[in-house]
Amino acid sequence: MARQSISLTKPNDEWLKSQVSNNEYSSKSELINDLIRQARKQQVEIDWIRAKLERAESSGFTDETKEEILAQSKALING
């Protein structure tokens, strides 16, 4: 596993420490890795929505109902 050195603001460091001390995570590294995984997943979702919007804007309309679009969005979010 790659090692990195990062600087944190005091409020961020205190928050990380509190998460570890509350036994939410076993270490700051585990927590930071989890936050990065969450951010990466969120970016995939944002990219999917952006692509759908761009495709819809360029075509002028979609044949999908709002319920179908919502179901697709929920399926992507829920994995």
RONU-495653 format. One record per residue (C-alpha): x, y, z; residue number from 1. Coordinates in Angstrom, 2 decimals. Each point is the difference from the previous one (the first is absolute). Layout:
+---------+---------+---------+-----+
|       u |       v |       w |   k |
+---------+---------+---------+-----+
|       X |       Y |       Z | NUM |
...
+---------+---------+---------+-----+
END
This chain:
+---------+---------+---------+-----+
|       u |       v |       w |   k |
+---------+---------+---------+-----+
|    0.00 |    0.00 |    0.00 |   1 |
|    1.32 |    3.44 |   -0.89 |   2 |
|    0.85 |    2.34 |    2.86 |   3 |
|   -0.76 |    3.71 |   -0.13 |   4 |
|    0.64 |    2.92 |    2.26 |   5 |
|   -2.82 |    2.52 |    0.20 |   6 |
|   -0.68 |    3.14 |    2.00 |   7 |
|   -3.39 |    0.49 |    1.60 |   8 |
|   -1.69 |    3.05 |    1.43 |   9 |
|   -0.57 |   -0.18 |    3.74 |  10 |
|   -3.81 |   -0.49 |   -0.32 |  11 |
|    0.48 |   -2.81 |   -2.53 |  12 |
|    2.62 |   -1.70 |    2.14 |  13 |
|   -2.24 |    0.24 |    3.08 |  14 |
|   -2.91 |   -1.48 |   -1.95 |  15 |
|    2.16 |   -2.89 |   -1.22 |  16 |
|    1.22 |   -0.64 |    3.54 |  17 |
|   -3.56 |   -0.01 |    1.32 |  18 |
|   -1.09 |   -2.56 |   -2.59 |  19 |
|    2.87 |   -2.28 |    1.00 |  20 |
|   -0.56 |    0.51 |    3.74 |  21 |
|   -3.71 |   -0.80 |   -0.44 |  22 |
|    1.05 |   -3.33 |   -1.54 |  23 |
|   -1.59 |    0.93 |   -3.32 |  24 |
|    3.35 |   -0.79 |   -1.63 |  25 |
|    3.14 |   -1.67 |    1.25 |  26 |
|    2.33 |    2.70 |   -1.37 |  27 |
|    0.08 |    3.32 |   -1.80 |  28 |
|    1.34 |   -1.82 |   -3.07 |  29 |
|   -3.02 |   -2.31 |   -0.10 |  30 |
|   -2.34 |    2.97 |    0.30 |  31 |
|    1.78 |    2.01 |   -2.71 |  32 |
|   -0.05 |   -2.99 |   -2.35 |  33 |
|   -3.74 |   -0.42 |    0.64 |  34 |
|   -0.62 |    3.69 |   -0.71 |  35 |
|    1.94 |   -0.28 |   -3.26 |  36 |
|   -2.02 |   -3.10 |   -1.02 |  37 |
|   -3.22 |    1.90 |    0.72 |  38 |
|    1.18 |    3.00 |   -2.01 |  39 |
|    0.98 |   -2.24 |   -2.94 |  40 |
|   -3.42 |   -1.69 |    0.03 |  41 |
|   -1.70 |    3.38 |    0.18 |  42 |
|    2.04 |    1.21 |   -2.98 |  43 |
|   -1.16 |   -3.00 |   -2.06 |  44 |
|   -3.60 |    0.92 |    0.82 |  45 |
|    0.55 |    3.65 |   -0.86 |  46 |
|    1.66 |   -0.93 |   -3.30 |  47 |
|   -2.94 |   -2.30 |   -0.87 |  48 |
|   -2.55 |    2.74 |    0.73 |  49 |
|    2.05 |    2.56 |   -1.93 |  50 |
|    0.20 |   -2.34 |   -3.02 |  51 |
|   -3.76 |   -0.59 |    0.12 |  52 |
|   -0.65 |    3.74 |    0.16 |  53 |
|    2.40 |    0.75 |   -2.85 |  54 |
|   -1.54 |   -2.73 |   -2.16 |  55 |
|   -3.51 |    1.27 |    0.79 |  56 |
|    0.96 |    3.58 |   -0.75 |  57 |
|    1.54 |   -0.91 |   -3.34 |  58 |
|   -2.97 |   -2.14 |   -1.08 |  59 |
|   -2.57 |    2.46 |    1.22 |  60 |
|   -2.08 |   -2.63 |    1.80 |  61 |
|   -0.05 |   -3.51 |    1.39 |  62 |
|   -2.52 |   -2.79 |   -0.39 |  63 |
|    0.61 |   -1.14 |    3.57 |  64 |
|   -2.51 |    0.95 |    2.66 |  65 |
|    1.07 |    1.80 |    3.12 |  66 |
|   -0.69 |   -3.23 |    1.91 |  67 |
|    2.38 |   -1.94 |   -2.28 |  68 |
|    2.72 |    2.61 |    0.41 |  69 |
|   -0.50 |    0.01 |    3.77 |  70 |
|    0.17 |   -3.81 |    0.12 |  71 |
|    3.24 |    0.02 |   -2.00 |  72 |
|    1.49 |    2.62 |    2.32 |  73 |
|   -0.96 |   -1.98 |    3.10 |  74 |
|    1.40 |   -3.22 |   -1.51 |  75 |
|    3.32 |    1.71 |   -0.65 |  76 |
|    0.16 |    1.46 |    3.51 |  77 |
|   -0.90 |   -3.32 |    1.64 |  78 |
|    2.51 |   -1.91 |   -2.08 |  79 |
+---------+---------+---------+-----+
END
